C-alpha cells in the first residue's frame, strides 16, 4: 500500500521590491531599521531574563548518569546549545531535565534521558538529538526519507503463535499534532485545544464503523479509572512537567468492541493501543494501521496533521519513539530461557527486549527501537523473535541445547 507522506511546513519566502536608487539603498535600510526595530527578527532568548551563569558554570554533573544524554553530552556541546531557544521558549536545560531527574541504572536498559518540548527542538538542537537517536536506535540518520509501510498484508505470521506460551499481545503507536508543544511544555490552553481536536477526530472514527466512547479523566471516579487501567501520574512525570494540571484535558476513548483504546494528552498528544488476549499480533497490528491512517486523514482535514520530519519520520516528545512511534509487545510464559547464560546475547541479536512482569514466569517481549525499520518490518522482527524464543524454551524444557538456534546478528 503506497503511503503519502505529509510535507513539512515551511516558512514562506518574502521578496522585497526595492525601488530606490542603489547608491542610497543601504543608508535608507539602516535608517529604516533604526526607526522600526520590529523589522529585525528578535532573538528568542532576548525575551527571557534568566539569571544563569556561564555555560561552564551551569554544566550539569553527569558522573553517575547512565542515560544516553549523560553519555553523549559534553561541555563543548552544552556551550553550543546553551543560548538557543525555540520560538515557544524551550531551552536546552528543558531538554535534558528528564535525564537529570532520572539518571538511570547502569545495570538496566539505557534510557534516552531527554525530551523535546516542541517539534522545533529536533531542528534547533539537532546536533544533540541526532546523536542520542543514533545511539538509542543503533541506526544512522541520513538524508533519505525513513521507510514506511502500513500494509499489514505484508506481515508474515503473527496469527499463529503457540498459545501455550504467548498469552497476550499489544500494538501501540504514538503521534504528535502539528502546531502544538509537546506535553512537557504545552500550556493548559494548548492541551484543551488538543482535546477538542481529538474529540472531533474520534467522533469521525465513531461514525466510520468503529463506535466508541470518550471518557474525561476528571469525570471518572477511582473505580472507573481502575477499570480503564488508568494509573495516577508517576513522580517522574510530575517532575518533568508531563502531568501538570492533572487530570485537566486528559481523556481516553474506548471502542465498544474493545479492539482499540486512544489516550489523549497523557504522555503524548495521542497514543493508540490495540490489545488482544489471544496474542494475535497480526490482528492487533491491522487494527492500529487501519485506524491510525483514518485519524491521520481526519487531523489533516482539521489542518493539524501529525508531525513528520524528513530525516526522522514521525516525531513526538521522546526521541525513543521517533521514526514509527510503534511498539509491539507480547506476553510470554517462560520458565527456563530467562535463566540461560546466553539470553542477553540472543536478545541483542534479535533486537528485542525481555522484561519481567509482576506475575511469576510471565515476561513481555517488545521491540527495542522504533527508528530505521518500517512498521511492518518492526512488527515482523518481534513476531520472528517471539517464535524463536518459544522454540528455545521448548528445547530447554526437554533438556536439550539451544546453541544451534542462536541467530546471527540482525
C-alpha positions in Angstrom: 0.0 0.0 0.0 1.6 3.2 -1.1 2.0 5.9 1.6 1.6 9.6 1.0 3.8 11.5 3.4 2.9 14.9 4.7 5.2 17.7 3.6 6.9 19.7 6.2 5.5 23.1 6.8 8.0 25.8 5.6 8.1 29.5 6.2 7.2 31.3 3.0 9.9 33.4 1.4 9.2 37.1 1.2 10.8 39.0 -1.7 11.3 42.8 -1.2 10.9 45.0 -4.2 13.3 48.0 -3.6 12.6 50.9 -5.9 15.1 53.3 -4.5 18.4 54.2 -6.0 21.1 51.5 -5.3 23.7 54.1 -4.1 21.2 55.2 -1.4 19.6 51.9 -0.6 21.9 50.8 2.3 21.7 54.1 4.1 17.9 54.0 3.7 17.6 50.5 5.0 19.8 51.2 8.1 17.7 54.3 8.8 14.5 52.4 8.4 15.7 49.6 10.8 16.7 52.3 13.3 13.2 53.7 13.2 11.5 50.3 13.0 13.5 47.8 15.1 10.5 45.4 14.9 11.6 44.6 11.4 14.6 42.8 12.8 13.8 39.2 13.8 14.3 39.1 17.6 16.5 36.5 19.3 14.0 34.4 21.3 16.4 34.3 24.2 16.3 38.0 24.4 12.7 37.8 25.6 13.8 36.0 28.8 15.8 37.3 31.7 17.2 34.1 33.2 19.7 34.6 35.9 22.1 32.0 34.7 25.9 31.7 35.0 28.2 30.8 32.1 27.8 27.5 30.2 30.7 26.1 32.1 29.2 27.2 35.4 25.8 25.7 34.5 27.1 22.4 33.1 25.4 19.5 35.0 27.1 16.8 37.0 27.0 13.7 34.8 29.5 11.5 36.6 26.8 9.0 37.7 24.5 9.5 34.8 23.9 6.3 32.7 21.4 7.7 30.2 22.3 8.4 26.6 22.1 12.1 27.4 24.6 11.6 30.1 27.0 9.6 27.9 26.8 11.9 24.9 26.6 15.5 26.4 30.0 17.2 26.6 30.9 20.7 27.9 31.6 21.8 24.3 28.2 20.6 23.1 26.4 22.2 26.1 28.1 25.5 25.2 26.8 25.3 21.6 23.2 24.7 22.8 23.2 27.0 25.9 22.0 30.2 24.3 19.5 28.6 21.9 15.7 28.8 22.4 12.8 27.6 20.3 10.0 30.0 19.4 7.8 28.5 22.1 10.5 29.0 24.8 12.2 25.6 25.1 15.8 25.9 26.2 18.4 23.2 26.3 18.1 22.7 30.1 14.4 21.8 29.5 15.6 19.1 27.0 18.0 17.3 29.4 15.9 17.6 32.5 14.5 14.1 32.4 18.0 12.6 32.5 19.0 14.7 35.4 15.8 13.8 37.3 16.2 10.1 36.5 19.9 9.4 35.9 19.3 5.7 35.3 20.8 2.5 36.4 24.0 1.1 34.8 22.6 -2.5 35.2 19.4 -1.8 33.4 18.3 -0.7 29.9 19.7 2.7 28.8 17.0 5.4 28.6 17.4 8.4 26.3 17.4 10.9 29.3 16.0 13.8 27.3 12.8 15.1 25.8 11.7 17.5 23.1 9.5 20.4 24.3 8.2 21.0 20.8 8.9 19.9 17.2 11.4 22.7 16.6 13.6 21.2 19.4 14.6 18.4 17.0 15.8 21.1 14.5 17.4 23.6 16.8 19.2 21.0 19.0 19.7 18.6 16.2 23.5 18.0 16.8 22.5 16.7 20.2 19.2 14.9 19.4 20.7 13.2 16.3 23.4 11.6 18.3 21.0 10.4 21.0 18.7 8.9 18.4 21.5 7.1 16.6 22.9 5.7 19.9 19.5 4.6 21.2 18.1 3.1 18.0 21.5 1.9 16.6 20.7 3.4 13.2 22.5 6.2 11.4 20.5 9.2 10.4 20.8 10.0 6.7 19.3 12.5 4.2 17.0 9.7 3.0 13.3 9.6 3.9 12.7 6.8 6.5 10.9 3.8 5.1 7.3 3.5 6.0 4.9 0.5 5.4 1.4 0.2 6.8 0.4 -2.6 4.5 -0.5 -5.2 7.2 -0.9 -7.8 4.5 2.9 -7.8 4.1 3.3 -9.2 7.6 4.2 -12.9 7.6 2.7 -14.8 10.6 1.7 -13.2 13.8 -1.6 -15.1 14.0 -0.1 -18.5 14.6 1.8 -18.1 17.9 1.7 -21.1 20.3 -1.0 -20.1 22.8 0.6 -22.3 25.5 3.4 -19.7 25.7 2.0 -16.5 24.1 -0.9 -15.3 26.2 -1.5 -11.7 25.3 -0.3 -9.0 22.9 -0.4 -5.3 22.4 0.3 -3.0 19.5 0.6 0.8 20.2 1.6 3.9 18.4 2.2 7.5 19.4 1.7 10.7 17.4 2.3 14.4 17.9 0.0 17.0 16.5 1.4 19.9 14.4 1.3 23.5 15.8 1.3 22.4 19.5 4.0 22.0 22.0 4.6 18.5 23.4 3.2 17.6 26.9 6.3 18.6 28.9 6.0 22.2 27.6 2.4 22.8 26.4 0.0 25.3 28.1 -3.4 24.5 29.5 -5.0 26.2 26.5 -3.0 24.1 24.1 -3.9 20.9 26.0 -7.6 21.8 25.9 -7.4 22.6 22.2 -5.8 19.3 21.6 -8.6 17.6 23.5 -11.2 19.5 21.3 -9.4 18.3 18.1 -9.3 14.7 19.4 -13.0 14.8 20.3 -13.8 15.9 16.7 -11.5 13.3 15.1 -12.6 10.5 17.3 -16.3 11.3 16.6 -15.4 10.9 12.9 -13.9 7.5 13.8 -17.1 6.7 15.7 -19.2 7.4 12.6 -16.9 5.3 10.4 -17.7 1.8 11.5 -15.9 1.8 14.9 -18.3 3.2 17.6 -16.8 4.1 20.9 -17.0 6.5 23.9 -14.7 9.3 25.1 -14.1 9.4 28.9 -12.7 12.6 30.5 -10.4 11.6 33.4 -11.7 14.5 35.6 -15.2 12.9 35.4 -14.1 9.4 36.4 -14.1 8.1 40.0 -11.2 5.9 41.2 -13.1 2.6 40.5 -13.8 3.7 36.9 -10.2 4.7 36.4 -9.0 1.2 37.6 -11.4 -0.5 35.1 -9.8 1.5 32.3 -6.3 0.7 33.6 -5.6 4.3 34.4 -2.8 4.9 36.8 -2.0 8.2 38.6 1.0 10.1 37.2 4.4 8.9 38.4 6.7 11.2 40.4 9.0 11.4 37.3 6.1 12.6 35.1 5.2 15.2 37.7 8.8 16.4 37.9 9.4 16.9 34.2 6.0 18.5 33.6 4.1 15.8 31.6 1.5 15.6 34.4 1.0 19.3 35.0 -2.6 20.3 35.9 -3.6 16.6 36.1 -6.2 15.5 35.1 -7.2 18.6 33.2 -7.9 17.9 29.5 -6.8 14.3 29.7 -9.1 11.7 28.2 -9.4 8.1 27.0 -11.5 6.8 24.1 -12.6 3.2 24.1 -14.2 1.4 21.2 -17.3 -0.6 22.0 -15.8 -3.9 20.8 -12.7 -3.3 22.9 -10.3 -3.5 19.9 -8.9 0.0 20.3 -8.1 2.5 23.0 -6.9 6.0 22.3 -5.2 8.0 25.1 -5.3 11.8 24.7 -2.8 14.2 26.4 -1.2 11.5 28.6 2.5 11.1 27.9 1.9 12.2 24.3 -0.7 14.0 22.3 -2.2 10.7 21.1 -1.5 7.1 21.8 -3.4 4.3 20.0 -3.4 0.9 21.7 -4.9 -2.4 20.4 -4.7 -5.3 23.0 -5.7 -8.9 22.4 -6.0 -11.8 24.8 -5.4 -14.3 22.1 -1.9 -13.0 21.3 -2.9 -12.4 17.6 -0.3 -9.8 16.7 -1.5 -9.7 13.1 -5.0 -8.6 14.1 -3.7 -6.0 16.7 -1.3 -4.5 14.1 -4.1 -4.4 11.5 -6.3 -2.6 13.9 -3.6 0.0 14.5 -2.8 0.5 10.8 -6.4 1.0 9.7 -7.5 3.4 12.5 -4.2 5.3 12.6 -4.5 6.2 8.9 -8.1 7.2 9.3 -7.2 9.5 12.2 -4.3 10.9 10.2 -6.7 11.9 7.4 -9.1 13.4 9.9 -6.4 15.5 11.6 -5.1 16.7 8.2 -8.7 17.8 7.3 -8.7 19.8 10.6 -5.4 21.4 9.4 -3.4 19.9 12.2 -1.5 17.0 10.6 0.7 14.6 12.6 4.3 15.8 12.9 6.7 14.4 10.4 10.4 15.3 9.9 12.1 14.4 6.7 15.1 12.6 8.2 13.4 11.2 11.3 9.9 10.2 10.3 7.1 10.7 12.8 8.3 12.6 15.9 6.8 13.0 19.4 8.2 14.2 22.7 10.6 11.3 23.2 13.5 10.6 20.8 12.9 6.9 21.8 9.8 6.9 19.7 10.9 8.7 16.5 10.6 7.0 13.2 7.5 4.9 13.5 6.3 5.5 17.1 5.3 1.8 17.1 5.6 -0.6 20.0 4.7 -4.3 19.7 4.5 -6.3 22.9 3.8 -10.0 23.5 3.4 -11.6 26.9 5.1 -15.0 27.2 5.2 -17.7 29.7 8.8 -18.7 30.1 10.4 -20.9 32.8 13.9 -21.9 31.6 15.1 -19.3 29.0 15.2 -16.3 31.3 17.9 -18.1 33.3 20.0 -19.1 30.3 23.5 -17.7 30.3 23.3 -16.6 26.6 19.9 -14.8 26.9 21.2 -11.2 26.7 23.3 -12.0 23.7 20.3 -13.7 22.0 18.1 -10.7 22.7 20.7 -8.3 21.3 21.0 -10.3 18.1 17.2 -10.3 17.7 16.9 -6.6 18.5 14.2 -7.2 21.1 14.0 -6.9 24.8 12.6 -9.2 27.5 11.1 -7.7 30.7 9.7 -9.4 33.7 6.2 -8.7 34.8 4.6 -8.9 38.3 3.3 -12.4 37.5 5.7 -15.3 38.1 7.2 -16.8 34.9 5.4 -14.2 32.8 7.5 -11.8 30.6 6.8 -9.4 27.9 8.8 -9.2 24.7 9.0 -5.9 22.7 11.0 -4.1 20.1 14.0 -2.1 21.2 13.9 0.5 18.5 11.3 2.4 16.5 13.7 4.1 14.0 15.4 2.6 11.0 12.8 -0.1 10.3 9.3 0.2 8.7 6.1 -0.5 10.6 5.7 -3.9 9.0 9.4 -4.7 9.4 9.4 -3.8 13.0 6.3 -6.0 13.7 7.9 -8.8 11.7 11.0 -8.6 13.8 9.0 -9.1 17.0 6.9 -11.9 15.5 10.1 -13.8 14.4 11.8 -13.1 17.7 8.9 -14.5 19.8 8.7 -17.6 17.7 12.4 -18.3 18.2 12.2 -17.7 22.0 9.3 -20.2 22.2 11.3 -22.7 20.2 14.2 -22.2 22.6 12.0 -22.6 25.6 10.6 -25.9 24.3 14.1 -27.2 23.8 15.2 -26.3 27.3 12.1 -28.0 28.7 13.3 -31.2 27.0 16.8 -30.8 28.4 18.3 -30.0 25.0 20.8 -27.4 24.0 19.8 -24.2 22.1 23.1 -23.2 20.6 22.2 -24.1 17.1 19.1 -21.9 17.3 21.1 -18.7 18.3 20.8 -16.3 15.3 23.4 -14.3 13.7 23.4 -10.5 14.4 20.4 -8.9 12.7 
